[in-house]
Amino acid sequence: MGNKQTIFTDEQLDAYQDCTFFTRKEILRLHGRYHELAPHLVPMDYTDEPDVKLPLALIVNMPELNENPFRNRIVESFSEDGLGNLSFNDFVDMFSVLSEMAPRELKAIYAFKIYDFNTDNYLCKEDLEKTLNKLTREELTAEEVNLVCEKAIEEADLDGDNKLSFADFENMITRAPDFLSTFHIRI
Amino acid sequence: MSHYNREGLFNPAYHDSGTLEIDRSSSRKSDHYNPYDRDTEPWQRGVADWAPPEALPPYNEQGRYPWDSREENWRPTDNMAMDLLPQQNDSLRWQHNHGSVNYGYQTDSAVDYITAPQEQQAPWTPHMGETLRQRGTRKMSLFPGGGVALGRLGMTEEDVRDEIESGEQDLVKELFAMSSRDQIQAIRVLQMSLQNKRDIRRQVLACKSSKRGLKLTCLTDCTDQVSRSFRRFGANLVSVRQAMTLWRGTMKEIGGKFGTGVLSYFVFLKWLLMFNIFSFLVNFGFITVPQLVQLPNITDQMDFKGLELLTGAGYFNQTVLYYGGYSNETIGTQPTYDMQLAYFFTIAAYLVLCGFSLIYSMARSFQKNFVLSASGNAWCLLCSWDFSVTNEKAIRQRKNNLRIQLKESLSEKSQGDHMTMSEKFKQFGIHLGTWLISTGLAVASCTAIYFLCLDYLEAINNSESQDFSSLLKQASTLLLPFVVSLINLVIPLLYSLLNKIEKYSNPRTQIYVIILSVIGTKCLPSLGVPEFDIARNVLDLIYAQTLAWIGIYFSPLLPALQMIKLFITFYLKKVSLYQNCQPPRRSGRAAQMQTIFIALLFFPSFVGAMSMVAYTVWSLKPSKDCGPFQGLSTTFEAVALWMERLNIQNLPESMWAVWIYNNMIKSELFFYLISLIILVLIYFFWQVTQGRKLLISILREQIINEGKDKAFLLGKLQKLQKAKQTTASSQPAYTQMPQSYDRIQEIEPDYEQSLPSMPRTAEATGPNGPPITSALIQAMLARRQAEEDEEEGY
């Protein structure tokens, strides 16, 4: 309603609107952001669904992700190939899940993926150690890191297998009412 | 909704069906995996010659097979490779995808695959999002291992594709059965990639249009367009309303730069502003507007001098800003509007509404935010990082803070155990001392103000006889507020000094203590850049609101002043924040703080104000010369007189009011009854809470026991597998078969016996179904294999 845009067909915009938590205007704005990451690669006309993917290196340079310690993992978790190459669909999907309207369950699933560095569907001690290193800029001694991770697993592991499955993680999330507002990137 | 057979796992018939899915599709016995089939693709045979390196089950150092450390991965997280759903002619991409994903364990994918139809059997539950979500991820988890595992299962590529498609069709069917708004919501929470969601949506829409294909096409087109444009319009409205939300952009910025803790202060401020807007509208509408229609006769009107803006008295005294500006007349002829009753009931109704809305907000906020709160290392590590902060300095600061926090908690744990008795005594003594001092200070300041008031009143009375200029008299009214403000400034500084002496280890307790003793955690300037003092500022807000509530009886338009004040405060605080403060040291628990703020607002603040107003209304004699209650002995007498008038009139339609008055408000029995009922309800809910706590601990034990069972079973499997290995070489016919089959075959009898330890009740839980272990799955595989072997044997 208003000025005619030729980036997407109306049907495409409806589809985006129904499948993500964004409005039409926000989707167009997202396309603008996607385009400006690589103006020569990303066409302005998406009506024919071009198969364009932007590499990880370009995406993590966005100001919203630039300083985030988990930027690489975030982008990898939303990419199809697991290497961080995002198509526009993946791009929109990423920001949709990270927006404030996404429900807690959806966010928990992706948060789990982000923290799961070795993608084995468990947060084992190595995953936690890597997380901790990213969060503290590696200024804790190895012994402290070890201790913290052990205590973390001890606290959160419910079924006693010494690593956190998704169920354990989700249980912890339900006891953290701030999670919805902290797992949130504004764009 | 259709209910699927949940018993498939233990249903012998289930094992007979070739594809291990529910027996709804045609039997596929012919598609069994045949190890002797030379015509199958190499990947279908799934032997080591094709499998990419990571697909081979590597031994880890302990010499255990990997699959026994990867039990339950049927959960929705199995969609690392987002788009494993094969497109129409895209088998190559599908095969390629698996290689880049680290699901190298064939048994895991077997787990995933077999659990897929199992989950399909979950009955429809009201929580549709979860079921649908599991369906969605089921598709993803179908082929994480790629062809290797499926070859071992005997699935051809077609089977696999059919399975995916049938899963998809089920999903589409379910979506189709919902209303369009539910559909959209359901699609949004699916855990697939966006591309897949769009495909699903397209299919659902195609279903819909094909269903209506029989009707007139142009009519359906029209209705489609109309509904679509309505939805677009609705979405536009939402975005417009979002844009118009007060201060939305600013709050986003503040949240991004300073975190959610500081943001909670501003959210609270905005909430108070909305509250005051509401009260202003109510009072203005019901009291002031009718009064403005017929202004009372004001005698002794003073001139407007500039000082009024400071003192609020003088000229303003006789306007509608004050109680004195209202008359006790009845306005209008037919219908009449009784100012007395209007004043009283408006204020009463407003206060009661305030009370209810505060209780409601408090309850809701408590319910949302005060669940057994997680704290400790796991929480710090996984839930506390604020992804929305984008400022480099802020992030660096947070990282430092987290590190300090972790170090402190580590040292605490080591320290807390080793505190000797004398140290404990010392700490207790310090706490006690500072408590005494702070209470003493509070009491001292209260008495000082009280005596000042008394002296001041005396002075006023004395000075009435003398010839003071009215200007000076008005200026002297400023003395009291000035003194109070001074005390308000000085005492908190003293308190924070005290605070430095005693060091509470738990930061949250610290905040509570501080709030409770009305002090702030202000960083003294000597420590560097101050932080935004959330506690202190919130207390200021609460204090101001308390004053507003106390004053509302005497000045109905006080909310307007409060509104202006809050508005200005917002901008002032924002500027001060940006110029002066750094992000807070501790990652705040904004949600819980919000609850505490509202609770504080309700309990001491609102209840106190309301009691004071109630006391005034019930007992004090209203002013004789002005105001709506002139000439009555108490304010409440207005209502009593009105009831008498109604009684005398004896109109049938107003007798209910008289009855309520006589039996509910005047009688004490009614209030006793209400208190009793509330107490009973409280007791009841408390018992429910206790019961639930017990249930939680029981369920936790159950989880731990299940984990132990799992570990036991897998250990057994491993043992038997080793045993089988030694005998496997003597049976060449079976070498090509994956070892898992043999293994399961052997332990199959054992499996049946160990089965009862797996609680079947777990199956009956909701869509978050039971953890299906690889042991069970392999048992099923073995059984199937055993049956195949039997057939071959005959």
Boltz contact constraints between the chains, C-beta under 6 A:
constraints:
  - contact:
      token1: [A, 15]
      token2: [B, 198]
      max_distance: 6.0
  - contact:
      token1: [A, 18]
      token2: [B, 184]
      max_distance: 6.0
  - contact:
      token1: [A, 18]
      token2: [B, 201]
      max_distance: 6.0
  - contact:
      token1: [A, 19]
      token2: [B, 187]
      max_distance: 6.0
  - contact:
      token1: [A, 19]
      token2: [B, 194]
      max_distance: 6.0
  - contact:
      token1: [A, 19]
      token2: [B, 197]
      max_distance: 6.0
  - contact:
      token1: [A, 19]
      token2: [B, 198]
      max_distance: 6.0
  - contact:
      token1: [A, 23]
      token2: [B, 235]
      max_distance: 6.0
  - contact:
      token1: [A, 23]
      token2: [B, 239]
      max_distance: 6.0
  - contact:
      token1: [A, 25]
      token2: [B, 239]
      max_distance: 6.0
  - contact:
      token1: [A, 64]
      token2: [B, 390]
      max_distance: 6.0
  - contact:
      token1: [A, 67]
      token2: [B, 390]
      max_distance: 6.0
  - contact:
      token1: [A, 67]
      token2: [B, 392]
      max_distance: 6.0
  - contact:
      token1: [A, 67]
      token2: [B, 395]
      max_distance: 6.0
  - contact:
      token1: [A, 80]
      token2: [B, 82]
      max_distance: 6.0
  - contact:
      token1: [A, 80]
      token2: [B, 83]
      max_distance: 6.0
  - contact:
      token1: [A, 81]
      token2: [B, 100]
      max_distance: 6.0
  - contact:
      token1: [A, 82]
      token2: [B, 100]
      max_distance: 6.0
  - contact:
      token1: [A, 89]
      token2: [B, 194]
      max_distance: 6.0
  - contact:
      token1: [A, 89]
      token2: [B, 195]
      max_distance: 6.0
  - contact:
      token1: [A, 92]
      token2: [B, 194]
      max_distance: 6.0
  - contact:
      token1: [A, 93]
      token2: [B, 194]
      max_distance: 6.0
  - contact:
      token1: [A, 103]
      token2: [B, 189]
      max_distance: 6.0
  - contact:
      token1: [A, 106]
      token2: [B, 189]
      max_distance: 6.0
  - contact:
      token1: [A, 109]
      token2: [B, 76]
      max_distance: 6.0
  - contact:
      token1: [A, 109]
      token2: [B, 191]
      max_distance: 6.0
  - contact:
      token1: [A, 112]
      token2: [B, 77]
      max_distance: 6.0
  - contact:
      token1: [A, 119]
      token2: [B, 80]
      max_distance: 6.0
  - contact:
      token1: [A, 119]
      token2: [B, 102]
      max_distance: 6.0
  - contact:
      token1: [A, 121]
      token2: [B, 73]
      max_distance: 6.0
  - contact:
      token1: [A, 121]
      token2: [B, 77]
      max_distance: 6.0
  - contact:
      token1: [A, 131]
      token2: [B, 381]
      max_distance: 6.0
  - contact:
      token1: [A, 135]
      token2: [B, 402]
      max_distance: 6.0
  - contact:
      token1: [A, 136]
      token2: [B, 399]
      max_distance: 6.0
  - contact:
      token1: [A, 136]
      token2: [B, 403]
      max_distance: 6.0
  - contact:
      token1: [A, 137]
      token2: [B, 399]
      max_distance: 6.0
  - contact:
      token1: [A, 139]
      token2: [B, 403]
      max_distance: 6.0
  - contact:
      token1: [A, 148]
      token2: [B, 377]
      max_distance: 6.0
  - contact:
      token1: [A, 148]
      token2: [B, 406]
      max_distance: 6.0
  - contact:
      token1: [A, 151]
      token2: [B, 377]
      max_distance: 6.0
  - contact:
      token1: [A, 152]
      token2: [B, 377]
      max_distance: 6.0
  - contact:
      token1: [A, 152]
      token2: [B, 378]
      max_distance: 6.0
  - contact:
      token1: [A, 152]
      token2: [B, 381]
      max_distance: 6.0
  - contact:
      token1: [A, 155]
      token2: [B, 376]
      max_distance: 6.0
  - contact:
      token1: [A, 155]
      token2: [B, 378]
      max_distance: 6.0
  - contact:
      token1: [A, 156]
      token2: [B, 378]
      max_distance: 6.0
  - contact:
      token1: [A, 158]
      token2: [B, 703]
      max_distance: 6.0
  - contact:
      token1: [A, 159]
      token2: [B, 703]
      max_distance: 6.0
  - contact:
      token1: [A, 159]
      token2: [B, 707]
      max_distance: 6.0
  - contact:
      token1: [A, 160]
      token2: [B, 704]
      max_distance: 6.0
  - contact:
      token1: [A, 160]
      token2: [B, 707]
      max_distance: 6.0
  - contact:
      token1: [A, 161]
      token2: [B, 707]
      max_distance: 6.0
  - contact:
      token1: [A, 166]
      token2: [B, 75]
      max_distance: 6.0
  - contact:
      token1: [A, 166]
      token2: [B, 77]
      max_distance: 6.0
  - contact:
      token1: [A, 172]
      token2: [B, 374]
      max_distance: 6.0
  - contact:
      token1: [A, 172]
      token2: [B, 378]
      max_distance: 6.0
  - contact:
      token1: [A, 175]
      token2: [B, 371]
      max_distance: 6.0
  - contact:
      token1: [A, 175]
      token2: [B, 372]
      max_distance: 6.0
  - contact:
      token1: [A, 175]
      token2: [B, 374]
      max_distance: 6.0
  - contact:
      token1: [A, 176]
      token2: [B, 374]
      max_distance: 6.0
  - contact:
      token1: [A, 176]
      token2: [B, 379]
      max_distance: 6.0
  - contact:
      token1: [A, 176]
      token2: [B, 383]
      max_distance: 6.0
  - contact:
      token1: [A, 177]
      token2: [B, 369]
      max_distance: 6.0
  - contact:
      token1: [A, 177]
      token2: [B, 591]
      max_distance: 6.0
  - contact:
      token1: [A, 178]
      token2: [B, 590]
      max_distance: 6.0
  - contact:
      token1: [A, 178]
      token2: [B, 591]
      max_distance: 6.0
  - contact:
      token1: [A, 179]
      token2: [B, 383]
      max_distance: 6.0
  - contact:
      token1: [A, 181]
      token2: [B, 260]
      max_distance: 6.0
  - contact:
      token1: [A, 182]
      token2: [B, 386]
      max_distance: 6.0
  - contact:
      token1: [A, 183]
      token2: [B, 387]
      max_distance: 6.0
  - contact:
      token1: [A, 184]
      token2: [B, 387]
      max_distance: 6.0
  - contact:
      token1: [A, 184]
      token2: [B, 388]
      max_distance: 6.0
  - contact:
      token1: [A, 185]
      token2: [B, 387]
      max_distance: 6.0
  - contact:
      token1: [A, 185]
      token2: [B, 388]
      max_distance: 6.0
  - contact:
      token1: [A, 186]
      token2: [B, 252]
      max_distance: 6.0
  - contact:
      token1: [A, 186]
      token2: [B, 388]
      max_distance: 6.0
